[in-house]
Amino acid sequence: MRPINEAHLMEPGLAVVEVACDDRTAFAVQELLAGRWATAQADRTTREPGEPGVRLRCYLDVRQGLRS
C-alpha cells in the first residue's frame, strides 16, 4: 500500500484510516465509518506479501459531524 502523504490530510478534519484484518471485517469497518462520516470508500482490499490478512484504507471528512 502506498504511503500516506500530506495531500491526503491537507485540511483539519480530514483523516485516513487503514485497517488490517480479513476482507469481511475490513468492509464492515468501512461501512460503519461511512455511516458516520463522509467517506471515500475503497472497493477492494490489498494484500502485502509476507503479511497476514489484508489492508483497506479509507479517507474520512470528520468536519461534518456524526450522522445519526
C-alpha positions in Angstrom: 0.0 0.0 0.0 1.3 3.4 -0.9 2.4 5.7 2.0 0.0 8.4 3.3 1.3 11.8 2.3 0.4 15.4 3.2 -2.0 15.8 0.3 -4.3 13.2 2.0 -4.5 15.5 5.1 -4.3 19.0 3.7 -7.0 20.4 6.0 -8.0 19.9 9.6 -10.8 17.4 9.9 -9.6 15.0 7.2 -8.5 11.6 8.3 -7.0 8.4 6.8 -8.0 5.1 8.4 -6.2 1.9 7.5 -7.4 -1.4 8.8 -5.5 -4.7 8.7 -7.7 -7.8 9.1 -9.8 -10.1 6.9 -11.9 -8.9 3.9 -15.2 -9.2 5.7 -14.1 -7.3 8.7 -12.4 -4.6 6.6 -15.5 -3.9 4.7 -17.6 -4.0 7.8 -15.4 -1.3 9.4 -15.5 0.8 6.3 -19.3 0.6 6.2 -19.5 1.6 9.9 -17.3 4.6 9.2 -19.3 5.6 6.1 -22.5 5.5 8.2 -21.0 8.2 10.5 -18.9 10.5 8.3 -18.4 11.4 4.7 -16.1 8.7 3.4 -14.2 7.9 0.2 -14.8 4.2 0.2 -12.5 1.6 -1.2 -13.9 -1.2 -3.5 -11.1 -3.7 -2.8 -8.5 -4.7 -0.2 -4.8 -5.1 -0.7 -2.6 -7.9 0.4 1.1 -7.4 1.3 3.4 -10.3 0.6 4.5 -11.9 3.8 2.0 -10.1 5.9 -1.1 -11.8 7.4 -4.6 -10.7 6.3 -5.5 -7.8 4.1 -5.4 -4.0 4.3 -8.1 -1.4 3.5 -7.7 2.3 3.5 -10.5 4.9 3.6 -10.5 8.6 3.7 -12.8 10.5 6.1 -14.1 14.0 6.4 -15.0 14.3 10.1 -15.7 18.1 9.8 -19.4 17.4 9.1 -20.0 15.8 12.5 -21.6 12.5 13.3 -24.5 11.2 11.3 -27.3 9.6 13.2 
